[in-house]
Amino acid sequence: MIDKERAGVLVGTGMGGLTVFSDGVQALIERGHRKITPFFIPYAITNMGSALLGIDLGFMGPNYSISTACATSNYCFYAAANHIRRGEADMMLAGGTEAAIIPIGLGGFVACRALSQRNDDPKTASRPWDKDRDGFVMGEGAGVLVMESLEHAMKRGAPIIAEYLGGAVNCDAYHMTDPRADGLGVSSCIESSLEDAGVSPEEINYINAHATSTLAGDLAEINAIKKVFKNTSDIKINATKAISPSFPLLFCASMIGHCLGAAGGLEAIATVKAITTGWLHPTINQFNPEPAVDFDTVANEKQQHEVNVAISNSFGFGGHNSVVVFSAFKP
């Protein structure tokens, strides 16, 4: 039995309702303000995803959204877990959603020079940690986890899939779009997440990286990881964002492109599936690997790997960093 007054929703988005916003602006310009849909404001604002899900389910607990660009989902996991830890909720639906593949969304990222220009070969356009990477490929979707206290999950007989151990959020305080050259924001965020989770760096043997396939971002993340993990020989690291329409959807999160505010939600699902299945999805399009990336990146072929403790990284424009820590559930 779920006490709906103690069940909440925390689903964020990086861009909000971009399609309805774009359509509303077009209606205003072409036909005047009286032709703007009355749903323009409700569907454009970022909190409505959480609100509508709460309305649909009748969940009356904490309900709001967080918008921290591509770090959004992990921020939501972290905040939702803390609501449960503080006793403010028994259960939270948490994660992120995004749908920005429309002309204004794509055009905006083209203007930022963030997207790959390999339009003649889209299947290999996203290539994290490859020396010939030239930007990311946009995706869209949603990833949401049911998070709840152990006591509540056991009381209602829920299947416990994995354990959220902890997390952390912080800011580079450096640049609107570029990561810090010294990696301080990311490395300190990872260290804080491990402290919150109560685990040592030596216990981590799998990292689901942010790894968007950008020139600066991929190496900045690797350099920050190396500051925290001195011995990388036992750690496997992979990237979920590289896109491949032909790759089978074995783990609900194949190579999916960069889903912006939903990225961390989908990658958390990939991380949990790695823990529960013992399989890591490949980092595809590894043709000419960066020498500085001296991790096992699960290049091009899936691998079996028993995950002890895993971290999942998400970083966003504005210097927002977020890391969450998961492990197998051990009664």
N, C-alpha and C positions, 0 to 999 in steps of 0.2 A: 504494500500500500504506500503510495507517495503522498506526503503532505504537500499540497501544491503551494501553500503559503511559504514553504521553505525550499522550493525549487525555483531556480532562476535561469536566465539566459544571458549570455555574453558573447554575441557574434558580431565581429567587426568587419569593416571594409575599408580599403585604402582610398577608393575613388567615390563611393556612394552610388546613387542611381544615375549613372552617367548617360544611359540611353534616354531615360525620361527627361533628363536635363537638356540633352542635345535636341530632342524633339520639341521641348518647350521653347527653347530659344528660336528654333526654326519656325515654329508656329507664330511666335511673336513678330518676327521679322517679315514673314510672308503674308500673314493674315490678321495680325493684330492681337492685342492682349485678350480679347474675348474668346479666342480660339485655343487658349492654353487650357489643357486638361486640368480639372480640379484635383487630380491626383499628382500634379507636378511637384508640389512641395512635399506631401507625405512620402512619395516614392523616391525623391531625390535626397532626402536627409539620411545621414548614415545610421541613425538609431532604429530605423523602421524594420530592418531585418530581425533584430532582437524583439522588437515590439510585436510584430506580426506572428513570430514563432511563439512568443509568450501568450498572445491572444488565442492562437490556435490550440495550444496545449492547456491553457488555463494556469500556467505557472506564474505565481504572484510574487516570487522572491526577487532578489536583485536582478535588474534588467536594464541594460544600457549597451552602448557600443564603444569600442576604442578604434581610433584611426591613426595608425603610425606607419602609413605606407606599407611596404612589403614585410614589415615586422609585426603587422597587426595581429595575426592569429596567435603567435606565441605570447604577446602581451595579454591577449584574452585568456589563454590558458593560465598564465601566472596570476592574473587578477582573480579568475574564477576559483583557482585552488586556494587562494588566500581568503576568499569569502567562506569557504568550507572550513579551513583551518581555524578561522576566528569564531566559528560557530554561528555564522550568519545565514548559512544555507546547508542543507543536507546534500543537495544535488545541483549541478550546473551544466547546462549545455553550452559549450564554449568552442570557439573556432573563428573561421573567417570565410568570407564570400566575395566574389568579384566577377563582373562581367563588363569588360572594357574594350572588347574587340569590336569597335565601331570606328568610323573614319576619324572622329575627333580624338579618340583614345589612342589609336595607332599613330595618327599624325602628331600628337603631342610627344610621344616617345621618340618618333623619328626626329622631331625638332631638337630633342635632348641629345640626339646621337647615341641613344642607348641600345637600339635594336641592331641585330645582324643585318648586313646588306647582302647576304648570300642568297638572294632571291632565285637564282638559277638552280639551286640545289637545296630546297628547304629541309629535306630530311636530315641533312648534316649541318644545318645552319647553327644549331646550338651545340657547342662542343666545349663544355667546361674543362679547364686545365689543359686544353690543347694550345700549342703555340700559335696556331692560326685562328683562334677565336676572335670574333669581331663584334660581339654584342649578343643580347638575348633574343629569344623568340617568345612572343606573348602568348599566354594561355588564359583560360578562365575556368571557374568552377567554384566549389565550396568544400570545405573540410571541417567537420564538427565532431567533437568527442563528448561522450557522457562522462562527466567527472563527478564523483561522489565519495563520501567518507566510507571507509571500510565497514564500519558498523552498519551504515544505511544499506550498502550494497548486499551485505550478508543477510540482513534482516528481510530484504525483499527477494532474496534468492537470485540476484543478478549474476550472470556469468562475468567473472572478473578477468579481463583480458590482459591487462598490464598495470603497472603501478607508476604513478607520477611521483617522483621523488623530490623535485624542486625545480627552481628556475630563477632567472634574474633578468632585469631590464636596465639599460642605461643609455647614455647618449655620447657620441663622439665629441660634440660641441666643436666641430671643425669646419664643415662645408655642407652646402645643400645637397649635393649629389655624390661627391667623392668620399671614399673612406679615408680615415687617418693613415698617413704614411707609416707611422710607427706601430699601428695596430693596437694601440693602448686600449681603446674603447672595447673592442671585441675580446681581447685577452682578459681584461678585467671583468667583463660580463660573464665569460666562461668560468673564471675563478669564483665569482660570486654565486653562480648557479650550482657549482659543485659544493660550495660551502652550505648553501641552502638545502641541498639534497643530502648532505652528510656523507659524501663519498670523496675519495681521493682521486687524483688524476690517473693513478695506476689502475683503478678499477674500470675505467672507460676503455672499451675495445671496439666501439663502433660510433662513427659520427656521420649523421646525415647533414651534409654541408649546405650552406646557402647557394654557393657556386652557380652564379647566373650566366656564366660565359662572357663576362666583360673583362676587358684587359686589366684594369686596376683591381677590381673587386675580388677576382678569383685568387690572386696572389696575396692580397692584403689579408684575406681570411686564412689562408694557409700559414702565412708568417705569424699571425696572431695565435693560431692553434699550436704552432711550434714553441711559442713562448710558455705555454701552459703544459704541454705534453713533451717532456724531454726525450722519452723513448717512444718512437712511433712504430716500432717493428711489429707490435701486436695489434695495432689499431687499423681497422679498415674504414675507409671513408668513401662515400659515393654521393652523386648528384642526381636528384630526381628530375630536374628541370629540362635536361636535354630532351628534345622532342623526336619521336619516332612513331608515325602513324601505324607502322607495321608491327610494332612490338606488342605482344599479347598483354591484356590487362590482368595480369596474374594477381597483383597485390592491391588492387583498387587505386594505385597511384603509380602508373608506369611513367614513361618519359612524357611530361605533360606541358612543357613550356613553363614560363614564369607567370604564375597566376596571381602575382601582386599581393593584395591583402589576404587572399586565400592560400598562398604558397605554404605558409607554416602549418596550416590545418591539414592540407593534403600530405605534407611531408611528415607530420606527426603520425598520420595513419600509416605511411610507408615505414616509419621507424617501428611502430607497434607491430606491424605485420612481420618485420624482420625479426623482432624478438619472439613472436609466437610461432613462426614457421621455420626459423633457422636458415632462411634464404635472404640474400641481399640482391636487390636488383642491380643491373650493371650501370656504370657510367658510360653511356654510348658515345660514339664519335671521338674516341681516343686514337687519333691517327698519328699525332706528333706531340707526345706528352712534354709538358714543361719539366725541365730537369729539377727545378726547385721543389716540385711536388713529389717528395720521396716517401709518400704513403702508398699503400695498396689501395688504388682507387676503384677496384672492381671493374677494371677496364673491359668494356665491350661484351663480357659474358657474366651472367649471374653466378654467384658463389654461395656455397653453404658456409655458414658461420654461426656458431653459438654465441649469441650476444649476451654479455654479462650486464653491463650498464651502458646506455646509449645517450648521446646528446643530439639535439636537433637545433640547428642555428637558423635564425632569420634576421636580416638586417634591412633597413629601409632608408629612403631619401630623408634627409634631415639628420642623419647620423644615428638613427634609432637602432639599437642592438637588443636582441632578445635570444635567450637560450633556455631550453627546457630539458629536463633529465628524466629518462624512463628506464624501467627495468622489468624483468619478468615478475609476476606476482608470486610471492613466496609466503604461503599461509603460516 
